[in-house]
Amino acid sequence: MATTSTLADNYFELSGQVALVTGASSGLGRHFATILAHAGCTVVATARREERLQALRDKINQDTDIAGSLHPYTLDVTEPDNINAVLQSVATDLGPVAVLVNNAGIGKTSFFLDADDKTTNEVIETNQQAVWQVAQRCAQQMVEHHVTGSIINIASVLGLRVLTGAASYAVSKAAVIQMTKVMALELARYNIRANAIAPGYFSTEMNSEFLDSDAGQKILKRAPMRRHGELSELDGILLLLASTRSRYMTGTVIPVDGGHTISSL
Ligand SMILES: NC(=O)c1ccc[n+]([C@@H]2O[C@H](COP(=O)([O-])OP(=O)(O)OC[C@H]3O[C@@H](n4cnc5c(N)ncnc54)[C@H](OP(=O)(O)O)[C@@H]3O)[C@@H](O)[C@H]2O)c1
């Protein structure tokens, strides 16, 4: 049976690249970090839950079939000083970041009319402001070290369309899409590309309860493929955007959603 590393090694040129993933302690981020390690990257896995990152490190680094390696760094993306300190340590320990997967995010139910300021601010701070700050600091490091870089921002189909009950989340993800275009425009001259992935529904800690509910099942059934995605169905787009196979792509937003964005709600 072909392993992920065989597939990736043969086609995507990522060996030895330093790839930083935010929100690598669960869900999509944990999966992205694993896939990049399979592809030969030196993965910087970041999140607040340190013990989870350490468990992932042990799993990856003990697997002799995995070409790359994984290095945990505790990071709260809402703390700019923490971002600066982690990036500084990474540059010293492993070298400058070449691939950023800007993935950390939170999902909160909120209706526009009665959304409370505290929750709205939390969502904007984590999903929008922190995405900007992590990307900006990484891009500064890439420029300083003359690194050819790829920034992959994790948006959402809700950045492209709206759904009741996810007001602040949808706004924060629309901002991620627009900031991806801004980054692409201004960073191309430094050989840094920026693209966004807009996932549809993938069952993770953030939404599994909702997806299992009647309301969640209804939403899934409205999309053409009538199911949620499997994490492995994000591998292709991740490796494409991370590697030079996509070197003429920048400023794009790619839905991976089983057709969700073309369905009627
Ligand atoms: N699942 C989906 O269907 C779906 C769809 C579209 C987009 N997305 C996006 O995909 C990304 C990952 O979501 P997920 O579904 O994988 O959710 P998840 O399993 O809840 O993972 C969220 C990750 O973000 C990290 N995080 C949250 N706040 C953080 C902070 N202040 N500092 C550092 N890390 C923080 C969490 O780590 P710690 O708590 O350990 O810090 C965790 O690793 C999010 O941006 C989400 O909006 C998900």
The ligand as an SDF file (V2000), in Angstrom:
LIG
                    3D

 48 52  0  0  0  0  0  0  0  0999 V2000
  -13.6550   21.9490   11.0170 N   0  0  0  0  0  0  0  0  0  0  0  0
  -14.2310   22.5860   10.0400 C   0  0  0  0  0  0  0  0  0  0  0  0
  -15.2600   22.1510    9.4910 O   0  0  0  0  0  0  0  0  0  0  0  0
  -13.6590   23.8710    9.5200 C   0  0  0  0  0  0  0  0  0  0  0  0
  -14.2420   24.4610    8.4070 C   0  0  0  0  0  0  0  0  0  0  0  0
  -13.7410   25.6350    7.9060 C   0  0  0  0  0  0  0  0  0  0  0  0
  -12.6580   26.2260    8.5100 C   0  0  0  0  0  0  0  0  0  0  0  0
  -12.0910   25.6530    9.6170 N   0  0  0  0  0  0  0  0  0  0  0  0
  -10.9620   26.3330   10.2260 C   0  0  0  0  0  0  0  0  0  0  0  0
   -9.9160   25.4120   10.4280 O   0  0  0  0  0  0  0  0  0  0  0  0
   -9.1290   25.8410   11.5250 C   0  0  0  0  0  0  0  0  0  0  0  0
   -8.9390   24.6730   12.4810 C   0  0  0  0  0  0  0  0  0  0  0  0
  -10.1830   24.3350   13.0430 O   0  0  0  0  0  0  0  0  0  0  0  0
  -10.5570   22.8670   13.5390 P   0  0  0  0  0  0  0  0  0  0  0  0
  -11.8460   22.5340   12.9480 O   0  0  0  0  0  0  0  0  0  0  0  0
   -9.4030   21.9730   13.3430 O   0  0  0  0  0  0  0  0  0  0  0  0
  -10.8330   23.1460   15.0840 O   0  0  0  0  0  0  0  0  0  0  0  0
  -10.1940   22.5680   16.4190 P   0  0  0  0  0  0  0  0  0  0  0  0
  -10.0310   21.1110   16.3530 O   0  0  0  0  0  0  0  0  0  0  0  0
  -10.9950   23.1750   17.5070 O   0  0  0  0  0  0  0  0  0  0  0  0
   -8.7310   23.2060   16.4180 O   0  0  0  0  0  0  0  0  0  0  0  0
   -8.5000   24.5600   16.6520 C   0  0  0  0  0  0  0  0  0  0  0  0
   -7.0240   24.7490   16.8900 C   0  0  0  0  0  0  0  0  0  0  0  0
   -6.7710   26.1480   17.0660 O   0  0  0  0  0  0  0  0  0  0  0  0
   -5.9630   26.3030   18.2130 C   0  0  0  0  0  0  0  0  0  0  0  0
   -6.2150   27.6080   18.8400 N   0  0  0  0  0  0  0  0  0  0  0  0
   -7.3880   28.1860   19.1700 C   0  0  0  0  0  0  0  0  0  0  0  0
   -7.1720   29.3610   19.7820 N   0  0  0  0  0  0  0  0  0  0  0  0
   -5.8290   29.5190   19.8450 C   0  0  0  0  0  0  0  0  0  0  0  0
   -4.9750   30.5150   20.3750 C   0  0  0  0  0  0  0  0  0  0  0  0
   -5.4380   31.6060   20.9890 N   0  0  0  0  0  0  0  0  0  0  0  0
   -3.6390   30.3520   20.2340 N   0  0  0  0  0  0  0  0  0  0  0  0
   -3.1390   29.2580   19.6370 C   0  0  0  0  0  0  0  0  0  0  0  0
   -3.8790   28.2780   19.1270 N   0  0  0  0  0  0  0  0  0  0  0  0
   -5.2020   28.4130   19.2380 C   0  0  0  0  0  0  0  0  0  0  0  0
   -6.3220   25.1460   19.1420 C   0  0  0  0  0  0  0  0  0  0  0  0
   -5.1990   24.8380   19.9750 O   0  0  0  0  0  0  0  0  0  0  0  0
   -5.0840   25.0950   21.5480 P   0  0  0  0  0  0  0  0  0  0  0  0
   -6.4670   25.1480   22.1090 O   0  0  0  0  0  0  0  0  0  0  0  0
   -4.2680   23.9410   22.0420 O   0  0  0  0  0  0  0  0  0  0  0  0
   -4.3500   26.3840   21.6580 O   0  0  0  0  0  0  0  0  0  0  0  0
   -6.5310   24.0200   18.1420 C   0  0  0  0  0  0  0  0  0  0  0  0
   -5.3210   23.3820   17.8520 O   0  0  0  0  0  0  0  0  0  0  0  0
   -9.8420   27.0290   12.1370 C   0  0  0  0  0  0  0  0  0  0  0  0
   -9.2750   28.2300   11.6580 O   0  0  0  0  0  0  0  0  0  0  0  0
  -11.2430   26.8830   11.6110 C   0  0  0  0  0  0  0  0  0  0  0  0
  -11.9400   28.0950   11.5680 O   0  0  0  0  0  0  0  0  0  0  0  0
  -12.5820   24.4930   10.1380 C   0  0  0  0  0  0  0  0  0  0  0  0
  1  2  1  0
  2  3  2  0
  2  4  1  0
  4  5  1  0
  4 48  2  0
  5  6  2  0
  6  7  1  0
  7  8  2  0
  8  9  1  0
  8 48  1  0
  9 10  1  0
  9 46  1  0
 10 11  1  0
 11 12  1  0
 11 44  1  0
 12 13  1  0
 13 14  1  0
 14 15  2  0
 14 16  1  0
 14 17  1  0
 17 18  1  0
 18 19  2  0
 18 20  1  0
 18 21  1  0
 21 22  1  0
 22 23  1  0
 23 24  1  0
 23 42  1  0
 24 25  1  0
 25 26  1  0
 25 36  1  0
 26 27  1  0
 26 35  1  0
 27 28  2  0
 28 29  1  0
 29 30  1  0
 29 35  2  0
 30 31  1  0
 30 32  2  0
 32 33  1  0
 33 34  2  0
 34 35  1  0
 36 37  1  0
 36 42  1  0
 37 38  1  0
 38 39  2  0
 38 40  1  0
 38 41  1  0
 42 43  1  0
 44 45  1  0
 44 46  1  0
 46 47  1  0
M  CHG  2   8   1  16  -1
M  END
$$$$
